[in-house]
Amino acid sequence: MDADDLRSLFKVLTYGTPATRRALAERVAVDPHPDMSLVLVATVRSSEPRELKDRCLEVLQVMAAAGDPTASEFLDELNLPV
């Protein structure tokens, strides 16, 4: 992911509505970005604010439900439902 992608992701996660975050997750699940899941997972595991971590987890759950294998594996590790 380049810096522009990371800034866009941060804006959606920070300021986006649930619908905006869902649209992002569904779009990424259909046209996978190789690093998106890894960035989201790293953020969930980081010391970032709880709200940002929760929103990353929300996006990962939608991605997993749409068939993203990396997101699914991460949620399995945490024993969270898809």
C-alpha positions as CSV (number, residue, x, y, z in Angstrom):
1,M,0.0,0.0,0.0
2,D,1.3,3.4,-0.8
3,A,0.9,6.5,1.4
4,D,-2.2,7.7,-0.5
5,D,-3.9,4.4,0.1
6,L,-3.1,4.5,3.8
7,R,-4.4,8.1,4.1
8,S,-7.6,7.2,2.3
9,L,-8.1,4.1,4.5
10,F,-7.5,6.2,7.6
11,K,-10.1,8.7,6.5
12,V,-12.7,6.1,5.9
13,L,-12.0,4.4,9.2
14,T,-12.0,7.6,11.2
15,Y,-14.7,9.7,9.5
16,G,-16.7,7.2,7.5
17,T,-20.2,6.0,8.3
18,P,-20.9,2.3,8.9
19,A,-22.2,2.2,5.3
20,T,-19.0,3.7,4.0
21,R,-16.9,1.2,5.9
22,R,-19.1,-1.7,4.6
23,A,-18.8,-0.4,1.0
24,L,-15.0,-0.3,1.4
25,A,-14.9,-3.8,2.8
26,E,-17.1,-5.2,0.1
27,R,-15.1,-3.5,-2.6
28,V,-11.8,-4.8,-1.2
29,A,-13.2,-8.4,-0.9
30,V,-14.3,-8.4,-4.6
31,D,-11.0,-6.8,-5.8
32,P,-8.5,-7.7,-3.1
33,H,-5.7,-5.4,-2.2
34,P,-2.9,-7.6,-1.1
35,D,-1.9,-5.5,1.9
36,M,-5.3,-4.3,3.1
37,S,-6.1,-7.2,5.4
38,L,-2.6,-7.0,6.8
39,V,-2.8,-3.3,7.6
40,L,-6.2,-3.8,9.3
41,V,-4.9,-6.8,11.3
42,A,-1.8,-4.8,12.4
43,T,-4.0,-1.9,13.5
44,V,-6.3,-4.2,15.5
45,R,-3.2,-5.6,17.3
46,S,-1.7,-2.1,17.8
47,S,-1.9,0.5,20.5
48,E,-4.1,2.7,18.4
49,P,-7.3,4.1,19.9
50,R,-10.0,1.6,20.7
51,E,-12.5,3.1,18.2
52,L,-10.1,2.8,15.3
53,K,-9.3,-0.8,16.3
54,D,-13.0,-1.6,16.5
55,R,-13.6,-0.1,13.0
56,C,-10.8,-2.1,11.6
57,L,-12.3,-5.2,13.1
58,E,-15.7,-4.3,11.6
59,V,-14.2,-4.0,8.1
60,L,-12.3,-7.3,8.5
61,Q,-15.6,-9.1,9.5
62,V,-17.3,-7.7,6.4
63,M,-14.3,-8.7,4.2
64,A,-14.4,-12.2,5.7
65,A,-18.1,-12.6,5.1
66,A,-17.5,-11.6,1.5
67,G,-14.8,-14.3,1.1
68,D,-11.5,-12.6,1.9
69,P,-9.3,-15.5,3.2
70,T,-6.8,-13.4,5.1
71,A,-9.5,-11.7,7.0
72,S,-11.2,-15.0,7.7
73,E,-8.0,-16.5,9.0
74,F,-7.4,-13.6,11.4
75,L,-11.0,-13.8,12.7
76,D,-10.5,-17.5,13.2
77,E,-7.4,-16.8,15.3
78,L,-9.4,-14.5,17.5
79,N,-12.3,-16.9,17.5
80,L,-14.7,-14.2,16.3
81,P,-17.8,-14.8,14.1
82,V,-17.8,-13.8,10.5
